[in-house]
Amino acid sequence: MKPYLRGLALAYGLIQAATGCKSEPVDARPDRTVEEFVLRMQRVHGDPKTARPAFDLLWSEAKRNLAERAKRASSVVGRKVAPEEMLAPSRFTLRYTPRRYDARIEGDWAIVTMAGEVADGQRHDVKCVREDGSWRVVLDLPPLPPIQKRSEDAAEL
């Protein structure tokens, strides 16, 4: 084989090997999931298109809660409100820039400690759960109260 053909074959093989390697999914490890969730939430500025990727990393209970909130909001505003629109970026502010994410895993649950540059006061624990083989961020939301209905007598007043 001529030298330039050997070089082309080698280059082709390296390209195939590089593109054949798959990177680890962001939700394969709890620490990586939390880091990605933080990055995605920082991009949310009231746009459902940027909120959806952050919403996708939440655990199922938070998704159900936000879906019910969206349903209630839809009936108030008169248009369909998507569950991811319930993620309020103004409620998500970081007091420091996380530099490290360390996970402690126990079965299908994990605690991810986010740490900043300063040891004191720059730590926060985030709970995660493994659902269907993927790690999800546990966002504890207050339960919604039942919808109160007027009694028949109140309608006559």
Helices and strands as residue ranges (DSSP letters): H 3-20, H 30-42, H 48-55, H 60-77, G 83-86, G 89-91, E 100-106, E 109-115, E 123-131, E 134-137, H 152-156
